Amino acid sequence: MAGAVFLAGLSAMFLFCGYEFIRSPAESIFMDQFGAEYKPYAIACVPFMMAAMIYGYGRMLSAVGAKKAMVVSMLGSAAFFVLAWAMLGSAGRWFAFFLLV
C-alpha cells in the first residue's frame, strides 16, 4: 500500500513539474511570436482545446484500452514538442499558439 501511495505521489510530482517546465517557456515563446495583446484570445481557446483533447482521449480509451491510449498520448505529446521545437523558426507562430493552448 505504501508503495502505491509513493508512486502516486511521484506521478503527481512529475505532472506538476512537467506542466511548469512547459508552461513558462511556452508563454515566453507566445509573447515573442504574437505579443501580449493576443494572450487573452489564446487563453480563451484553452477550454475548447481541453474539451477536444478530453473527448479524443476518451474515444481512444474506448477504442484501444488504457495502456495503449497512454502510450499513444505520451508519444504524440513528445512528437508534438519535438516538431514544435524543430519548426519554431519557420512555422513558429502557430506552434507557439498550440504550445500555449
FIVEX-201916 format. One record per residue (C-alpha): residue number from 1; residue in one letter; x, y, z. Coordinates in Angstrom, 2 decimals. Layout:
<rec n="NUM" res="A" px="X" py="Y" pz="Z"/>
...
This chain:
<rec n="1" res="M" px="0.00" py="0.00" pz="0.00"/>
<rec n="2" res="A" px="2.80" py="2.43" pz="0.89"/>
<rec n="3" res="G" px="4.50" py="1.71" pz="-2.43"/>
<rec n="4" res="A" px="1.36" py="2.59" pz="-4.36"/>
<rec n="5" res="V" px="0.96" py="5.84" pz="-2.42"/>
<rec n="6" res="F" px="4.60" py="6.71" pz="-3.08"/>
<rec n="7" res="L" px="4.23" py="6.02" pz="-6.82"/>
<rec n="8" res="A" px="1.03" py="8.10" pz="-6.96"/>
<rec n="9" res="G" px="2.84" py="10.99" pz="-5.26"/>
<rec n="10" res="L" px="5.79" py="10.62" pz="-7.61"/>
<rec n="11" res="S" px="3.44" py="10.65" pz="-10.58"/>
<rec n="12" res="A" px="1.75" py="13.82" pz="-9.32"/>
<rec n="13" res="M" px="5.13" py="15.46" pz="-8.82"/>
<rec n="14" res="F" px="6.15" py="14.72" pz="-12.42"/>
<rec n="15" res="L" px="2.80" py="16.01" pz="-13.66"/>
<rec n="16" res="F" px="3.09" py="19.33" pz="-11.83"/>
<rec n="17" res="C" px="6.77" py="19.81" pz="-12.65"/>
<rec n="18" res="G" px="6.24" py="18.90" pz="-16.29"/>
<rec n="19" res="Y" px="3.43" py="21.43" pz="-16.53"/>
<rec n="20" res="E" px="5.61" py="24.19" pz="-15.12"/>
<rec n="21" res="F" px="8.58" py="23.25" pz="-17.30"/>
<rec n="22" res="I" px="6.42" py="23.57" pz="-20.43"/>
<rec n="23" res="R" px="4.09" py="26.43" pz="-19.47"/>
<rec n="24" res="S" px="6.68" py="29.10" pz="-18.62"/>
<rec n="25" res="P" px="8.74" py="28.74" pz="-21.83"/>
<rec n="26" res="A" px="5.54" py="28.41" pz="-23.89"/>
<rec n="27" res="E" px="4.33" py="31.77" pz="-22.57"/>
<rec n="28" res="S" px="7.64" py="33.42" pz="-23.43"/>
<rec n="29" res="I" px="7.61" py="31.93" pz="-26.93"/>
<rec n="30" res="F" px="4.00" py="33.00" pz="-27.43"/>
<rec n="31" res="M" px="4.75" py="36.57" pz="-26.30"/>
<rec n="32" res="D" px="7.69" py="36.72" pz="-28.67"/>
<rec n="33" res="Q" px="5.63" py="35.48" pz="-31.64"/>
<rec n="34" res="F" px="2.31" py="37.27" pz="-31.03"/>
<rec n="35" res="G" px="2.76" py="39.87" pz="-28.30"/>
<rec n="36" res="A" px="0.93" py="40.35" pz="-25.02"/>
<rec n="37" res="E" px="-2.20" py="41.79" pz="-26.63"/>
<rec n="38" res="Y" px="-3.14" py="38.40" pz="-28.12"/>
<rec n="39" res="K" px="-2.69" py="36.36" pz="-24.96"/>
<rec n="40" res="P" px="-6.31" py="36.77" pz="-23.76"/>
<rec n="41" res="Y" px="-7.53" py="35.35" pz="-27.07"/>
<rec n="42" res="A" px="-5.25" py="32.35" pz="-26.76"/>
<rec n="43" res="I" px="-6.25" py="31.73" pz="-23.14"/>
<rec n="44" res="A" px="-9.90" py="31.92" pz="-24.19"/>
<rec n="45" res="C" px="-9.23" py="28.97" pz="-26.53"/>
<rec n="46" res="V" px="-7.93" py="26.74" pz="-23.72"/>
<rec n="47" res="P" px="-11.33" py="25.35" pz="-22.58"/>
<rec n="48" res="F" px="-12.24" py="24.40" pz="-26.14"/>
<rec n="49" res="M" px="-8.88" py="22.73" pz="-26.73"/>
<rec n="50" res="M" px="-9.15" py="20.86" pz="-23.42"/>
<rec n="51" res="A" px="-12.67" py="19.68" pz="-24.28"/>
<rec n="52" res="A" px="-11.47" py="18.40" pz="-27.65"/>
<rec n="53" res="M" px="-8.48" py="16.65" pz="-26.09"/>
<rec n="54" res="I" px="-10.57" py="15.05" pz="-23.34"/>
<rec n="55" res="Y" px="-13.11" py="13.87" pz="-25.90"/>
<rec n="56" res="G" px="-10.39" py="12.44" pz="-28.14"/>
<rec n="57" res="Y" px="-8.67" py="10.71" pz="-25.24"/>
<rec n="58" res="G" px="-11.99" py="9.22" pz="-24.12"/>
<rec n="59" res="R" px="-12.62" py="7.86" pz="-27.60"/>
<rec n="60" res="M" px="-9.10" py="6.45" pz="-27.69"/>
<rec n="61" res="L" px="-9.62" py="4.80" pz="-24.29"/>
<rec n="62" res="S" px="-12.75" py="3.10" pz="-25.57"/>
<rec n="63" res="A" px="-11.09" py="2.00" pz="-28.79"/>
<rec n="64" res="V" px="-7.69" py="0.70" pz="-27.68"/>
<rec n="65" res="G" px="-7.72" py="0.49" pz="-23.88"/>
<rec n="66" res="A" px="-5.92" py="2.35" pz="-21.14"/>
<rec n="67" res="K" px="-2.33" py="1.20" pz="-21.70"/>
<rec n="68" res="K" px="-2.26" py="1.84" pz="-25.43"/>
<rec n="69" res="A" px="-4.09" py="5.15" pz="-25.03"/>
<rec n="70" res="M" px="-1.49" py="6.30" pz="-22.51"/>
<rec n="71" res="V" px="1.37" py="5.27" pz="-24.79"/>
<rec n="72" res="V" px="-0.19" py="6.98" pz="-27.82"/>
<rec n="73" res="S" px="-0.90" py="10.18" pz="-25.90"/>
<rec n="74" res="M" px="2.60" py="10.33" pz="-24.39"/>
<rec n="75" res="L" px="4.34" py="9.63" pz="-27.71"/>
<rec n="76" res="G" px="2.04" py="12.06" pz="-29.50"/>
<rec n="77" res="S" px="2.81" py="14.80" pz="-27.00"/>
<rec n="78" res="A" px="6.53" py="14.16" pz="-27.24"/>
<rec n="79" res="A" px="6.37" py="14.18" pz="-31.05"/>
<rec n="80" res="F" px="4.45" py="17.47" pz="-30.99"/>
<rec n="81" res="F" px="7.01" py="19.11" pz="-28.71"/>
<rec n="82" res="V" px="9.90" py="17.95" pz="-30.90"/>
<rec n="83" res="L" px="8.08" py="19.11" pz="-34.04"/>
<rec n="84" res="A" px="7.24" py="22.47" pz="-32.45"/>
<rec n="85" res="W" px="10.86" py="22.94" pz="-31.43"/>
<rec n="86" res="A" px="12.13" py="22.00" pz="-34.90"/>
<rec n="87" res="M" px="9.61" py="24.16" pz="-36.77"/>
<rec n="88" res="L" px="9.67" py="27.18" pz="-34.46"/>
<rec n="89" res="G" px="11.75" py="29.22" pz="-36.87"/>
<rec n="90" res="S" px="9.62" py="28.65" pz="-39.98"/>
<rec n="91" res="A" px="6.09" py="27.96" pz="-38.72"/>
<rec n="92" res="G" px="6.66" py="29.29" pz="-35.24"/>
<rec n="93" res="R" px="3.55" py="31.40" pz="-34.80"/>
<rec n="94" res="W" px="1.07" py="28.53" pz="-34.86"/>
<rec n="95" res="F" px="3.25" py="26.11" pz="-32.95"/>
<rec n="96" res="A" px="3.70" py="28.83" pz="-30.32"/>
<rec n="97" res="F" px="-0.07" py="29.22" pz="-30.17"/>
<rec n="98" res="F" px="-0.70" py="25.50" pz="-29.69"/>
<rec n="99" res="L" px="2.08" py="25.22" pz="-27.12"/>
<rec n="100" res="L" px="0.32" py="27.86" pz="-25.03"/>
<rec n="101" res="V" px="-3.14" py="26.45" pz="-25.54"/>
